[in-house]
């Protein structure tokens, strides 16, 4: 999870300020590796499901979960 610092809204835009985190997305990581093992997938899924559970406990949903939106650090 990335820290959300501020949200600014105007008539046309919503600007969201997040913590700067270095890393790459899951899609890029999978494409770059020749072998993405079941253990690799299990590790990512375990972390992802933990985050989703945390969000749901806070009544937050993420409506666009896909490998390109999962940041690996």
C-alpha positions as CSV (number, residue, x, y, z in Angstrom):
1,X,0.0,0.0,0.0
2,X,1.2,3.5,-0.8
3,X,0.6,6.5,1.5
4,X,-2.0,8.9,0.3
5,X,-1.0,12.5,1.3
6,X,-3.5,14.8,-0.2
7,X,-6.4,15.1,-2.7
8,X,-7.1,18.4,-4.5
9,X,-10.3,18.7,-6.5
10,X,-11.3,21.3,-9.1
11,X,-14.3,21.5,-11.4
12,X,-12.5,19.4,-14.0
13,X,-9.8,17.4,-12.3
14,X,-8.9,15.4,-9.2
15,X,-5.2,15.6,-8.2
16,X,-4.0,12.9,-5.9
17,X,-0.6,13.1,-4.1
18,X,0.9,9.8,-3.2
19,X,4.1,8.7,-1.5
20,X,7.0,8.3,-4.1
21,X,7.9,4.6,-4.3
22,X,10.5,3.1,-6.5
23,X,9.6,-0.2,-8.1
24,X,8.0,-1.7,-11.1
25,X,4.5,-3.1,-11.8
26,X,3.7,-6.8,-11.7
27,X,3.0,-7.0,-15.5
28,X,6.5,-5.6,-16.4
29,X,8.1,-8.0,-13.8
30,X,6.4,-11.0,-15.3
31,X,7.3,-10.1,-18.8
32,X,10.9,-9.5,-17.9
33,X,11.4,-12.9,-16.3
34,X,11.8,-16.0,-18.4
35,X,10.3,-18.2,-15.6
36,X,7.6,-16.9,-13.3
37,X,7.1,-19.7,-10.8
38,X,4.1,-20.8,-8.9
39,X,5.9,-19.8,-5.7
40,X,6.4,-16.3,-7.2
41,X,2.7,-16.1,-8.0
42,X,1.8,-17.4,-4.5
43,X,3.9,-14.7,-2.8
44,X,2.3,-11.9,-4.8
45,X,-1.2,-13.2,-4.4
46,X,-0.9,-13.7,-0.6
47,X,0.3,-10.1,-0.3
48,X,-2.4,-8.8,-2.7
49,X,-5.2,-10.6,-1.0
50,X,-4.0,-9.3,2.4
51,X,-4.2,-5.7,1.0
52,X,-7.6,-6.3,-0.5
53,X,-8.9,-7.7,2.8
54,X,-7.5,-4.6,4.6
55,X,-9.3,-2.3,2.1
56,X,-12.6,-4.2,2.5
57,X,-12.3,-3.9,6.3
58,X,-12.1,-0.1,5.8
59,X,-15.0,-0.2,3.3
60,X,-12.7,0.7,0.4
61,X,-12.9,-1.0,-3.0
62,X,-10.4,-1.0,-5.8
63,X,-12.3,-1.2,-9.1
64,X,-9.3,-1.8,-11.4
65,X,-7.1,-4.6,-10.0
66,X,-4.8,-5.8,-12.8
67,X,-1.1,-6.6,-13.0
68,X,-0.3,-3.1,-14.4
69,X,-1.7,-1.6,-11.2
70,X,0.2,-3.8,-8.7
71,X,3.4,-2.1,-7.7
72,X,6.3,-4.3,-6.6
73,X,9.1,-2.7,-4.6
